[in-house]
Amino acid sequence: MKRKLLILTAGFGDGHNAAARALALTWDEREGEGAAVVADPFAEAYPAGNAALRRAYLGAINRLPWAWRWLYGWMDRSRLLPSLLGRLPRETRVLRRLLELHQPFAVVSTFPGHNFTLRRIAMSGVSVPPRFTVVTDSISLNSLWWTGGSAAWFVPNEDSASVLRRLGVPGAQVDVTGFPVPPIFARLGDSFAPPELAAGGRPRILVMIHSGRRGAEGTARLLLRELGWDLTFAVGRDEGLRRRLTALASDRAGVTVLGWTREIPRLLLTHHVVVSKAGGATTQEALAAGCPMIVSQVVPGQEEGNYELLRRHGIGTLATDSSAVVAALREAFAHDGQGWARWRAGVATLRRPRAAAEILERVETRAREELAVAGAAG
């Protein structure tokens, strides 16, 4: 019989869903298809409200960053929000149904808000299996990540672990595992690599364009003038932008323009640098691939920590306008790529492509320990 694992996520930022998918894929590969159950209780309980909030979130981070900074700070300081999160009746019903239906041996949350509801369900006398939290942000951690409680927190790096310890989370409950990425990063990591710059290889730049598209075409125009570079643009589901960039690059060799693609792991592994916003999933997948990053946008709050992680370890740089992006790339590739080589060495200190498997191994071990303690107490 398959051992079910319940993985909870939410649609506010790519990191939560990306981490949940990677964990589910890894668990299913081990236990059999369908052993991992991924759920977004907010979306299921409040579909219309959740969709409206997601639209508002994307609008705020791209057009009103000052408003999002204020709201993120309020969520970090608020004593009211944690109480409200634990008292949403429809989400409570959804979570109770999921627990009863699947009988998971553990619950893993990649979004902190669900921990408050799970804690309240447990306090009501309902049996809740050991619950764990996978932290998808770095350094600038909102208090919601730890105030909801958890049997353990799995964090992407030591920099973030030190933040939790300093704020009072017991060190024994904080595990530095890395960010969960799909197993393909570990499988392909030894087989794919960008061309050796010192041996005359052409620089390869991957440009990932997310929800904030302002300035994307201007950056593309400047990059296309650098005839010694190979360029790949990944624009997601924006078909209009894909067509415009394809037209811009029509007479330029060495350029690929992609819409939505499943090839992001291979692209990160085979390109020298990725230019992107500092989203949790993108930043951590770039690190898992060993691909330095030029950060073109930082969403206030959670993404500030992602960029700070890169800055501390000397990986890439911040370049928020088109000319700064090109200047940073020129400097990195000068003198046979010496600057890029320093960035690449910094990435090596944070690269953990097997993080998902490691997290799940620790979930199993800690879940057994939690159940043994509960049995002894009973």
Buried (B, 14 or more C-beta within 10 A) or exposed (E): EEBBBBBBBBBBBBBBBBBBBBBBBBBBBBBEEEBBBBBBBBBBBBEEEBEEBBEBBBEBBBEEBEBBBBBBEEBBEEEEBBEEBBEBEEBBEBBBEBBEEBEBBBBBBBBBBBBBBBBBBBEEEBEBBBBBBBBBBBBBBBBBBBBBEBBBBBBBBEBBBBBBEEEEBEEEBBBBBBBBBBBBBBEBBEEBBBBEBEEEBEBBBBBBBBBBBEBBBEBBEBBBEBEEBBBBBBBBEBEEBBEBBBEBBEEEEBBEBBBEEEEBBBBBBBBBBBBBBBBBBBBBBBBBBBBBBBBBBBBBBBBBBBBBBBBBBBBBBBBEEBEBBBBBBEEBBEEEBEBBBEBBEBBEEBBBBBBBBBBBEBBBEBBEEBBEEEEEEE
